[in-house]
Amino acid sequence: MWALLLTVATFAPAVRQGLGAPGASVLGLAPPRTTEARISSSALPSSPAQPPSGKKNGGSPAGPASPTGASRQHVRIRVIKRKKVIVKKRKKLSSPSPLVTARPPVTTSPAGTIDLPEVQEPGCPPLGLESLRVSDNQLEASSSQSVGLGPHRGRLNIQSGLEDGDLYDGAWCAEEQDAEPWLQVDARHPVRFSGIITQGRNSIWRYDWVTSYKVQFSNDSRTWWGSRNRSTGMDAVFPANSDPESPVLNLLPEPQVARFIRLLPRTWLQGGASCLRAEILACPVSDPSDPFPETPALASSDPLDFRHHNYKAMRKLMKQVNEQCPNITRVYSIGKSYQGLKLYVMEMSDHPGEHELGEPEVRYVAGMHGNEALGRELLLLLMQFLCREFLRGNPRVTRLLKETRIHLLPSMNPDGYETAFRRGSELVGWAEGRWNQQGIDLNHNFADLNTPLWEAEDDGLMPDTVPNHHLPLPTYYTLPNATVAPETRAVIEWMVRIPFVLSANLHGGELVVSYPFDMTRTPWAARELTPTPDDPVFRWLSTVYAGTNWAMQEPDRRPCHNQDFSLHGNIINGADWHTVPGSMNDFSYLHTNCFEITVELSCDKFPHENELPQEWENNKEALLTYLEQVRMGIAGFVRDKDTELGIADAVIAVDGINHDVTTAWGGDYWRLLTPGDYMVTASAEGYHAVTRSCRVTFEEGPVPCNFHLTKTPKQRLRELLAAGAKVPPDLRRRLERLRGQKD
């Protein structure tokens, strides 16, 4: 989205806001002026000095604390040392770790008094504003500027629409004349509130963010009490944002058990409005007096490892699965990231390590954008599940592994993921960790083969001069100085090396399945319906995943951000959503035999760990059913009629579909097709082409459609000459006459 271009998610000390906010991530700007002088300027520290160079980074003051001993020592330094030393210490520190062990912050009263929490409270998980577990009717506000800026839009990381002031704007914003604005969340049951994360307004037109706020609690929405500093007894004022995007975490001095929580903005950017997006941290509590006990969240019955795995933990888990199921698994690397982390793949098949004739190859790729973490965890869960169910004799899984060779790449961008993981699931924001370490968006980094394809079509060169499939890499893309990420090169080599038939690319931040083409045919069009010649197949593949995904099929779910994809079955043509030149989907279709779609798995790019069991249940059936779609269409062998040997690189053309596929090195092929009658032609250099009718039914396939090709006389002559045979006299005289006629 366009908002990504405006986001710079860098970590900087919260003292730049003048309020010592742990977890503040700012752009290095001076603190904004505010509309109210509620916090004395004399209480605000000056901008920190730059730390001495050449020193190593330590742990982060803003994120989760390190082990207890180190954590306590760090707090003592912050309190005892002079301000200059505090600033240096903070400037040296690296980005935060995961949220759940975060230390309660040092809060500042309006008089500038510092309160240090006496007891460290463990962090609570998010209540669910970002993931939509909190419904729209649980959010209220004192006022709203418009429907699109209503309280239902006050969700962390929510993205705005294209038009300023439309129905899908990027925050909750109070009316300008509202002197005491507030945003209220009803948890529906008593919970232990422990912290708040805020952002400003997401917009390409306006700059609006809250710079400080108070917090109140209630059990009945009528009687309220505030969060107070211990030393002064006054209401605590929490520092908020100094830019629109960076999530700012404030843990409460003392957690509060209540049903309702209110955020009351006190100051905001001068010239802007009181606008914010938020997530609330809250732990469930038991309330025996509640006549309507809370329904427990759906947990998975599968005994899997439901947690976020960094690179080391991911590698360890893949090794464990391999050791548990050595006969059906193989772990291999396809290359390295820019920082040297290996791109590990888990292969699962009854004969791992080899391509079996007639057995199709399927892949799942996740983590192309490093901060979209759910796909990574789903693939790690999938490999555990397949291993476990195979050992248990599950007939569906057993058949899948015996008839298909499955490749799972859980992290295409491990460098970006490590950046996001260190920030934590709630603090990473919308963009940090998205790109690889070179700053390259890998989903725009594949060669643009769409343009030469369409130019050849417009010039009438397709398919006689320019093929409609397996388009070669452009010259510019193969140059040593081409801007091609090592991760992209590794995946391209992987695509060419293995004859993949079907693939899905797992992303996050939306709930929709998109299919090629991803790039608009009109160069200047931001969005335009641009289907492939195989549009029915891609629509079917997309519908299969969307139709078996629990979250996408939820009838009452609200849109994630600014488009309601449920109106169209939760699928969309990629170019009709937004143009993406150089996408992996388009490249896969035009450079190889593989049909690939993109699955946007969740509104929340980086769900909290406690949501992973539910996300697994949302996607488990869809992941399995999609793999089974490799059986749709036709499949078979193209063989030499005389020798019965398979013919590699034979072209399989389907009448009426301007896109061909080729056979693998053993002569086997797979052609995904929807049910119908087709005229299919197999051709190869040096052979007479053969055409036959193939019927695809609604029965589970694939339908066998084999070909035997006969060599042409010219090819037979070439082979005779190559073998050193003498040409018969009559044939030699005939060839001489033909040469004379040409002369």
TILUMKOL-675252 format. One record per residue (C-alpha): x, y, z; residue in one letter. Coordinates in steps of 0.25 Angstrom, whole numbers, plus 5000, padded with zeros to 4 digits. Example, Ala and Ser with C-alpha at 12.3 -4.5 7.8 and 13.67 -1.06 7.14 Angstrom:
2
504949825031A 505549965029S 
This chain:
743
500050005000M 500450144998W 500550165013A 501750075013L 502550185005L 502250285016L 502750195027T 504150205033V 504150115045A 505450145052T 505650125067F 506050245075A 506050285090P 504750325095A 505350445102V 505250515088R 503850525092Q 504250595105G 503450485113L 504350365114G 503350275107A 503850135107P 503650075093G 503550205086A 504050195072S 504250325065V 504750395052L 505850475060G 505050595059L 504950705070A 503650685079P 502450745073P 501750865078R 500450835085T 499050895085T 499050895100E 500150945110A 499750835120R 501150785122I 502150885126S 503250915116S 504250915127S 504050775130A 504450725116L 505850685115P 506650735104S 507050655091S 508050555094P 509450565090A 510050465080Q 510750345087P 512250315085P 512550235073S 513150095072G 512350045084K 511449915083K 509949915085N 509349865098G 507949825101G 506749915099S 506050005109P 504850005101A 504549865099G 504549735107P 505549725118A 506749635117S 506849525128P 506449575142T 507749615148G 508249695136A 506849755135S 506949805149R 508349865147Q 507849935135H 506750005143V 507750045154R 508550115144I 507450195138R 507050245152V 508350275158I 509150325147K 509150475142R 508250505130K 509450515121K 509850375124V 508450325123I 508350385109V 509650315105K 509250185111K 507950185103R 508550235090K 509450115090K 508350015092L 507849925081S 506349905077S 505449845086P 505149695088S 503749625088P 502649705096L 502249595106V 503349625116T 503349775115A 503649855127R 502649955133P 503150095128P 503650205136V 502450305136T 502550455137T 501550535145S 501150675140P 502150735149A 503250645143G 503350555155T 503850415152I 503150295157D 503850155156L 502950035158P 503349955170E 502849815164V 503149765150Q 501849715144E 501849615132P 501349675120G 499849635115C 499449595101P 498649695092P 497249705094L 497049695079G 496749825073L 497749805062E 497349655059S 495849695060L 495549605072R 494949735078V 493749765069S 493349905065D 492249915075N 493249905086Q 493850035083L 493250165086E 493750315086A 493350445091S 493250495077S 493650465062S 494050555051Q 493350465041S 492850325039V 494250285033G 494850345046L 493950275056G 494350195068P 494350065060H 495550115052R 496450135065G 497150005063R 498649985063L 499249985048N 497950005041I 498150065028Q 497350175021S 496650185008G 497050254995L 496250374998E 496350475009D 495150465018G 494550335012D 493850225019L 495150155022Y 496050265028D 497250225036G 496950255051A 495950305061W 495850455061C 495050545070A 494350665066E 495250795066E 494250865076Q 494350745086D 495050795098A 495050665105E 495250555095P 495250405099W 495350275092L 494650155100Q 494850005099V 493849905105D 494549775108A 493149715111R 493749645123H 494649685134P 496149675130V 497449725136R 497849845127F 499349855127S 499749945116G 499450025103I 500050045090I 499750165081T 500050215067Q 499550345060G 498650355048R 499050275035N 498850375023S 499550425011I 498750555013W 498850595027R 499750585039Y 499050565052D 499550495065W 499350505080V 500550535088T 500050505102S 498850445108Y 498250395121K 497550265124V 496250235132Q 495550105136F 494150065139S 493349945142N 491950005138D 492350115128S 491850225138R 492850225150T 494250245146W 495650245152W 496950285147G 498350225146S 499150295157R 500650325160N 501050265173R 501950385178S 500950495175T 499550425175G 499250505162M 498750445149D 499850395141A 500050455127V 500650365117F 501550405106P 500950365092A 501450385078N 502450485071S 502150425057D 500850365051P 501350215049E 502350175060S 501650095071P 501850145085V 501650055097L 501350105111N 501149995122L 500250045134L 500950075147P 499949975153E 499149885145P 497649905147Q 496449805147V 495249865140A 494349845128R 494449975121F 495750065118I 495750205113R 496850275106L 496750425108L 497650505099P 498250625106R 499250685095T 499350665080W 500150725068L 499950875066Q 499050895054G 498550745055G 497450675061A 497350575073S 497450455065C 498050315069L 498050165066R 498250075078A 498449935084E 498049905098I 498849795106L 498049715115A 498049585123C 496749505125P 496349495140V 495349395146S 494049465151D 493149365158P 492049465159S 491949495144D 490649425140P 491149425125F 492549355126P 493449385115E 493549275104T 494949225103P 495649255090A 495749135081L 497049055083A 497548955074S 497448805077S 498748785070D 499948775079P 500848865071L 501948975075D 501049095075F 502049215077R 502849305068H 504149255064H 505449335061N 506449285051Y 507149195061K 505849135067A 505349115053M 506549035049R 506448955061K 505048925059L 505248875045M 506348785049K 505448725060Q 504348695049V 505448635040N 505948545052E 504448505055Q 504148465041C 505448435034P 504748355023N 503848455018I 504648585020T 505848655015R 506448795019V 507248865009Y 507649015006S 507449084993I 508449194996G 508649305006K 508149445010S 508849575009Y 509349555023Q 509749415021G 508549335027L 508249215019K 506849195012L 506449065018Y 505348975011V 504648855017M 504348755006E 503248655009M 503048525001S 503148375001D 504448384994H 505048514998P 506248564990G 505748514976E 504748554966H 503848434963E 503348414949L 501848454949G 501948514963E 501648664963P 502448764971E 501748874980V 502248984988R 501849084999Y 502649215001V 502549305013A 503249415019G 503549495006M 503249615014H 503949595027G 502949665037N 501849575031E 502049465041A 500849375041L 501149305028G 502549265034R 501849205046E 500749135038L 501849065029L 502549015042L 501248965048L 500948895034L 502248815034M 501948775048Q 500548735045F 500948655033L 502048585040C 501148545052R 499948505044E 500748415034F 501348345046L 499848325051R 499448265038G 498548385034N 498048335020P 497848475014R 499248515019V 499848385014T 499248395000R 499748544999L 501148505003L 501148384994K 500648454981E 501248594983T 502648644986R 502448764995I 503448874998H 503248975009L 504049105010L 503649175023P 504549295022S 504949355008M 505449485016N 506049435029P 506849575030D 505549655030G 504849555040Y 505949565050E 505749715050T 504249695052A 504449585063F 505349675071R 504349785071R 503249695075G 501849655070S 501149785074E 502349885073L 502849855059V 501849945052G 501349935038W 502649935030A 503849905039E 504549775034G 503749775021R 504949795012W 506249705012N 507449765018Q 507749845005Q 506449915006G 505849834994I 504449794994D 504549644989L 503149644983N 503549754973H 504949694970N 504649584960F 504849614945A 503749684938D 503349584927L 501949644926N 502449754917T 503249674907P 502049574906L 501049684903W 501949764894E 502149634886A 500549614885E 500349754881D 501449734870D 500849604865G 502049524869L 501349434878M 501549314878P 502249284865D 503449384868T 503349404883V 502749284892P 501549304901N 502249224912H 503649214918H 504049354914L 505549374916P 506149464926L 506349604920P 507849644918T 507849754928Y 507349664939Y 508549574937T 509649684938L 510649674950P 510149814955N 508649784953A 507849814966T 507449674969V 507449624983A 508249494987P 506949444992E 506249464979T 507349404971R 507249274980A 505749264978V 505949274963I 506949164962E 506049084971W 504949104962M 505749064949V 506348944956R 505048874961I 503848854951P 502848924961F 501348914956V 500648984967L 501049094978S 500449194988A 501249314993N 500749345008L 500649485012H 499949565023G 499249695026G 497949665019E 496949545017L 496849515002V 497449424992V 498049494979S 498349434966Y 499149474954P 499349564946F 499949654957D 500349764948M 499449844940T 499549844925R 499349994923T 500650044928P 500050164935W 498850094942A 498950084957A 497949974956R 497249904945E 496649764943L 497849684936T 497449534935P 498449424930T 498049334919P 497749234930D 496849324938D 495749204940P 496849124947V 497449234955F 496049274960R 495749134964W 497049114972L 496749254979S 495349214982T 495849074988V 496749144998Y 495749255001A 494549165002G 495249065012T 495849175021N 495049195033W 495349345035A 495049385021M 493749305022Q 493249375035E 491949445030P 492049555040D 493449595039R 493749745036R 494849785026P 496249795030C 496549925025H 495950005013N 495349895004Q 494249795006D 494749674999F 493649585004S 492749644994L 493449574983H 493749434990G 495049484996N 495749474983I 496349574974I 497149594962N 498449654967G 498549764956A 497149804959D 497549824974W 498849894972H 499949884961T 501149804965V 502249804954P 503249694956G 502449604965S 502749454968M 501349414964N 501549474950D 502949424948F 502649284952S 501549274942Y 502349334930L 503649274933H 503349134938T 502149034938N 501649074952C 500349144955F 500449224967E 499449314976I 499649404987T 498949375000V 498749495010E 498549415023L 498149515034S 497849665036C 498949665046D 500349645040K 500949595052F 499949525062P 500249505076H 500649365080E 499349335087N 498649355074E 499449255066L 498549135070P 497349205065Q 498049245052E 498549105050W 497049055051E 496649165041N 497649115031N 497948965033K 496848915024E 497149025013A 498648985013L 498348835011L 497248855001T 498048954992Y 499148844992L 498148744986E 497848834975Q 499048794967V 498248674963R 497248754955M 497448764940G 498248664931I 499548594933A 500348494926G 501648464918F 502148504905V 503048384899R 503848354887D 502948254879K 504148164875D 504948164888T 503848194899E 504848294905L 504248414911G 504448544903I 504948664911A 504448804908D 503248764899A 502248864898V 500848844903I 499848934896A 498348944899V 497448994888D 496849134892G 497849164903I 498949244899N 499949194910H 500749064908D 501448974918V 502648874916T 503048744920T 504048714931A 505348644928W 504748504929G 503648544919G 502548554930D 501648674930Y 500448734938W 499448834932R 498448904941L 497048914935L 495648934940T 494648824935P 494348824920G 494748764907D 496048814901Y 496848784889M 498348764894V 499548764885T 500948714888A 502148754880S 503648744881A 504748784872E 505048674862G 503648604864Y 502348614857H 501348684866A 500148604871V 498748654875T 497748584883R 496448604891S 496548604906C 495348624915R 495448674929V 494348634938T 493848674952F 494448544957E 495748554965E 496848544955G 497748574948P 497248514935V 498348434928P 498648494915C 499948424908N 500648444895F 501548364886H 502348454876L 502948404863T 504248464858K 504248544846T 505148494834P 506048604835K 506248574850Q 506548424846R 507548474836L 508248564846R 508348444856E 508948354845L 509948454841L 510348484856A 510548334857A 511448334845G 510548254836A 510748264821K 509648334813V 508948244802P 509348284788P 507848314784D 507648404796L 509048474793R 508548504779R 507248554783R 507948644794L 508848694783E 507648724773R 506948804785L 508248884787R 508348914773G 506848964772Q 507149054784K 508449114777D 
